[in-house]
Amino acid sequence: MAKWTRRPRESRCSCNEYFDSAISQHKEDLLVSNFKSVKAALIGVALALGGASCVYAQQAVEESNPAAQPKTAEEIAKELANPAGSPASIGINLQYTTYDGDLPGAGDQDTLWFVFQPVLPFPVGNNGRNIIVRPAVPVIFDQPVFNAATGTWDSADINLADIGFDAFYSGTTMQGKGRGYLSGVGLAGTLPTATDDDVGGDQWRFGPEVFGGLVRPWGVVGALASHPWDAGGSNKAKFSTTSIQYFYAYSIGNGMQIASSPLITYDWQADSDNAWTVPLGVGLSKTKIIGTTPWKFQGQIQYYAKQPDLFGPEWLFKFTVTPVIMCANHIAVIPA
């Protein structure tokens, strides 16, 4: 990436600097404008799909329990913590990550991501089974990129990264007194949507996904595992990575939970010193009904006990706001 160098006063050209500055500002304004347009389009799509899922959900509820009563914040909090039975929602995530490693200056690097992740369940029958679709659209505000030729760091600035997704068939089987188990199987993948090669894989990646867990009166605990491989794209490098996302939520009453969902990865193409990424996480969430809409607010802190030796995350700070898409007369509504 080009870097500004201050010239001596007598050698400066104010015209060139003016036009360079104007071009740079235009690019930044264009990126911000595109980001807003993409965000608006994604919210529109999520609402449309959420409306469809609400129709199916409403019909399933009416068929299985016509006299169903409105749920409390505590009940909704437990449902949101269960990936096998989550209601339709829109996850709005802000993630700040610090890094460390053997590369020069690695410990001085950090990044800020915005991740838009709707959860769209489509009930199958009236036995608590769902097909759940979860796209994750990441926008990077600042990503460090190491330049091996110069031994320095560049920044990728504002860019759309590769969109990840999973789609799975899942369900929760209750055995009485708040006890049961959850299970699911499906497909996970990544689409080559990055607007900068430095923040994308340039590959289509797909693989199987499976998860399971336990439901208890105090909450839920489980894990979701996937393994995508490269399946095409301009990048011909091999990709083979196992991901295990463990999750837990312990209810402490009044819609509050101690909860976190760190993501462990193992890169089968890397050497043993750079293969593992293992975070340990803790967080606190609060689900509150504002007007007629439940909202979940959550903060998480994750420390990476194991990371690639060359360069990897050290700390992750994540804040999430999740409005639940409500079903009222078969219409999905979210207050402005």
N, C-alpha and C positions, 0 to 999 in steps of 0.2 A: 504494500500500500504506500502511496506517495505521502511524504511527510513535509510539512512546511519548514523552511529554513529562512531565518531572518537575514536579509542582505544588508550590507552597509548602506547608509542613507543615500550616498551619492550614486549607487548603482541600482536603486530601486526604480521600478516602472509602475507608477500608480495605476496606469490604464490596465496593464496585465493583471495586477493584483485585484483591481476592481472586478474585472470580468471573471477571473478565477474564483473570487469570493461569491460572485453572483451565481455562477454555475454550481458551486458547491452548495449554496443555499437552496437552489432550485432542486437539486437532487435530494436534499434532505426533506424539503417540502413535499416532493413527489412520493418519497418513501412513507412519510406520515399519512399523506392522502390515501395511498394504496392500502396501508394498514387499516385505516378507518373504513374504507370501502369493503375490504375483506372481512373485517369484524362484523360490519352491518349485515353482509350477505350470510355469514355463518350463523349469526343470531336468527336471521329470518328462516334459514333452512332448519335450524334446531327447533324453532317454534313450530314450523310446519310438520316436521317429523314427530315432535312431541305431541302435537295435536292428534296425529294419527294414532300414536301409541296410547294416548288418553282414551280415544274412542274404544280401542280394544280392551284397555284396562277397565273402563267403566262398564262395558258390557259383561266382562268376566266377573266383576264384583256383583253386578246386579243378578247374574245367573246363579252365583254361588251363595250369595248372602244378601237378599233384597233389603233386609233391615239393617244394613251396616251403618254404624255410627261414625261421626267424624273422629279422626284420630288426634291424640294429644301430641305435643312436641316430643315427649319422651318416646312414644311409639314410633314417630317418624324418624327420630334420631337413630333408633335401632335398625329401622329399615334401610336408611341411608348407609349404615355401616356394613350392611350385608350385600356383597356384590351379586349374589344370586337372586335377590329380590328387590333391588333398589327401585324406587319410583323414578319417573322421568324427571330429569334435573339438568341444570346447566352449571358445570364447574368452571369457575373463573379463578385461575391460579397465577400467583406471582412468586417466582423462585429466584433467590439470590444464592449464588454458589461461590465459595472460595476454593483455591486450588493449591496443590503442592506437588513436588516431584524433583527429579534429578536434573531436569533441564534448567539452564541458567535463567534466573528470574521467575521460576515457576511459582514460588510462594507469594509473589506479588500480584498474581492474576486473579480476576474474579469475573463473574458474568451475571446478567440479569435476563430472565426469560419470562414471557407471558404465555400461558398455556390455556387454551380454550377447549374444554372437554365436556360435551353433552353426554348424558347417559340416557339411552332410548330403549326402554323395555317394551317388548311386544308379547303379551301373554299368549300361551298356547294351551287351549282348553281351560278348565277351571280347577286344576289340581296344583296350582302354585308354580307351574313351569313357565319359563320365559325364554324368548330369544332376545338377547341384549346386545345392542350395538354401541360401542364407545370410541368414537374418533377423538384424537388428540391433536390439536392444531397449535404448534409452538411458533411464537414470534420472538426472535432474539434481538435484544436491544444492544448488546455488547458481548462479543465472544472473542476471547484471546486465541490467536492463531500463531503458532511458532514458525518462523522463517528459518529453515535449516541452513540456507545459504549464508545468511548474515548473522545467525545466532541471536536474533532479536525477535520481539513480539509485535505483531500487527493486530488490528481489531477489525472484525467483520461488520461492525456497526449494526444497523437495523435490517433484519432479513427474516423471511419466512424459512423455517427449517423443514425437514421432512415430516410429513404428516403420518403419525402412527394410528393404528386402530386395532380393535379386536371385536369379534362377533362370536357369541357362544350361546349354547343351549344350556340352561341352568335351572336349578330348583332348590327349594328348601323343604326338607322332610321333617316335620315336627313329631315328637314322640310324647308330648304332654308335659305340663308344668314348665314351659319355657325352654325345654331341652329338645335338641334335634341336630341335624347335620345338613350341610349344604354341599352341592356338587355341580360341576359343569364341564363342558368340553366344547372346543370351538377352534377358531382360526385367528391368528395374530399376524400383523404385517406392518410394513412401512412403505409409503409411496414416495417417489423421488420428486418432491415438490419444492425443494430448497431453491432460493433465489440467488444463492452464492455457493460455489463448489466447496468453499472452506467449511461450510456448516451442514453439508448434505452428503449422502452416500452415493448418489447417482445410481441407485439400484432399486429394483423392485424386490422386496423381501417378504417371504411368507413362511409360515410354519404352524404346527399344531399348538394348541393351548389346552390346559387342563387345570382345574382347581378343586379344592375341597376345604372343609372347615367344620367347626363345631358352633352350635348356637346354645347358649346357656342363659339362665335368668339374668346374669350380670352383663351379658354382651355377646360378642362374637370373636373368634380367632380362626385364622386359616392362612392358606397360601395359594398363589396363582403362578403356574409355571408355563413358560412358552419357549420355543426354540425355532426361530426363523432362519432360513438360508437365503442366499442370493438367488434370484430367479430371473435375472435379466437386467438390462440397463447399460449405460455407456461405461460404467466402472466394471472392469473385468476381474477385479480382485475377489478372492473368495471371502464369503461372510458366513460365519457359523457361531452364533452366540446363544447361550442359555440364560434366560432371565427368570428369577424367582422373586415375586413380590409377596412378602408376608405382611399380613395386616391383623390388627387387633383393635378392639374398642371395648373399653370397660366403663359401664354406665355408673355415674355417681349422683344421678338424680336431676330432676328439673331440666331435662334435655341436654345435660352436660356429659361429656365422655372424655376419658383419657384414651387417646387413639393415635395411631400412626400407620403408615403403609410404605416402608422403605423398599427399594428395588435392588436386589443382588444380581450381578451379572458375571458371567464367565465367558471370555472370548477364546474359543477353541483354536483360533488362528494365531494367537499371540504366544510369546514364550511365557514360562511359568511366573516370571517376575512381573509381568504386565497383564496377566489374564483376569485376575479377580478384582471385583469392586464390591465391597461389603459394608453397607451402612447400618448403623444402629440408630433407631429413631424413637422420639417421644413427642407427643402433641396433646393439645387440649382443644375440644370442640364444644360449640354451643349451638343447639337448634332452637329457634324461636319463631313463633307464628306472628308475623307482622301483617295486620289486616286479615286477609284470607289466605296469605301465602306463607308457607314455611320457608325459613332461610337457615342455612347452616354456615357458621363461621368457624374456621379452624386455623390454628397455627401449629407448625411442626418444626422441630430442630432435629437434624440428622448429622451424626458424626461418622465419617468413613474410617472404620477400623482397619480396612484393607483396601488398597488402591494400587493402580499401576505405578511401578517405580519411576518411570520416566515423567509422567504427568497424569494427574487424576484429581478428582474432587476431594476436598478435606472436610468442609462444612456445607450444609444446605439449610437455608432458612426459607420456609414455604408458608405462604398465607393464602387461604382459599375462601372464597365466598360462593355459596351454592344455593341459588333459588330453586325451589321445587316447582315443576310445571303442574299447576293444579288443573283438575278436571271439573268444570262446572257446566252442566247441561251439554256435555260432550265437547266443550271448547277449552283449549289450553290458554290460560291467561297468566300473565306476569305483570304486576303493577309497575307503572313507570317510576 
